């Protein structure tokens, strides 16, 4: 019997209540489930974090107490951390037993951690975004950011986790998240040897040759720390293979089993698994029914053409926006029958606007859009409209309307737009999908596949999508909806937790 969002939720609730309710569960990530802002009158106001992953992880607290450790990002977070008794903050979400703890790092340390080492260095490296003949340049500033930023903040997170686990009678479950906290597991393991540690990495994991852009002591410390976890979760089988290869390449005295996907260091075994993250199907359906989304649809429909290509991206180089527009330019030039009839609506979300690389890329994207419009527009038609803002409801409204959704990223851990779009689309829209994004492993057979640098192939895929017979469009769209619904965000979380239950049982010890 196929899985469903409702069935996954029921299984998750049963698992939590029966197998995990007596156990301390501690989750750590750079960003928390809420952040706090100061209002004009000086009051603290909580704002819930966006995204399906935050929603899914927070949902655990409906069935058991959950402690979430995160960085204090702004002055509101720092003030809340000072004022909360013992630093433990009850998150004001109805029906959730969720407690937040802020790690308050010195501003200089956090800047080095986040703005020099995590972003851009690790993020760029793990998305293959460096031009290796010229960048990165790892100088004394980066060395300092490693020691006095990345190492320092990871140690602070580890101390916070250890403090929360101190009162746990049974071995705690510790769920670490993403590239910000690669070093935390090793520190935690030293102090809590029987803890079950799970580290999920949300972004791609490059091959060993690309990691060699980093100094040996940095990359070695990263893989050695991750190998102290019990489970390392990645988005795709490709990422899991690359991680195993890195452990074999950069660690001494390690046994890597590619068939079982394990790493053995002494007596410790780490399982390496792919857990493709997904979307909240039930939540998306509710979102589409909102009056605000209907209003956005009404505003966007007059901007659509007879056929409409839509893209929704953070405006960053890894999303490959420039090549996508170049392909559209060639499409209009080669097939003039589309002029006056086909539109592109681009929903571009500002991100990392303080980084020069992003500023330059944004300028290039805007110039390209202007050039295409100047080249083809007529008195009553222009080919591209774009929105440069973070407006999730507007983007959802747009994805309901596409005839073609273009997702041609250079590389992505998953790319949830590729799953959100088919879930909400009402037009039997065709998904043109880069084979380099994580979503392709699940969805590729019902998409039109492109290689991210293949502009000519993208032109051909767009032409095929725009001329595809209605019956074929319907078949592909229905299969995409079915596949995504069967493996929704709750299913992802369920798979993560099911694999820890047996480990937790092995570590259980009677209270003393």
Helices and strands as residue ranges (DSSP letters): H 5-15, I 16-20, E 25-28, E 34-38, E 44-48, H 52-59, G 60-62, E 66-71, H 75-83, G 85-87, E 88-90, E 98-103, H 107-111, I 112-122, H 123-126, H 140-145, I 146-150, H 151-165, E 173-177, G 179-181, H 184-191, E 196-200, H 208-211, H 216-226, E 231-234, H 237-250, E 255-257, E 262-265, E 268-274, H 281-288, H 291-301, E 307-314, G 317-319, H 321-334, G 336-338, E 342-349, H 356-376, E 384-388, H 392-399, E 404-407, H 417-424, E 430-434, H 440-443, G 444-446, E 448-450, H 455-467, H 470-486, H 489-507
